[in-house]
Amino acid sequence: MLKKEDILKIKSLSADELYKKRDELKKELMQLRFKKNAGQLETLHHIKQVRRDIARIETELSAKAKKETK
């Protein structure tokens, strides 16, 4: 889960760094889903947090793309 400071850092990252971070989180989400299906995941809420973190990064990427087109 991203903390408030991390959320502020997202806004200062470049698009390439955001893509890299998003890819890392997607890999983590895939690992969590595998663990959940295997019955090894104890903290189910972590999946929700990672999904939201990915959405935050996607939102920032979208905002940066809109700025570039203007």
Secondary structure, DSSP 8 states (H G I E B T S, - for coil): ---HHHHHHHHHS-HHHHHHHHHHHHHHHHHHHHHHHHT--S-THHHHHHHHHHHHHHHHHHHHHHHHH-
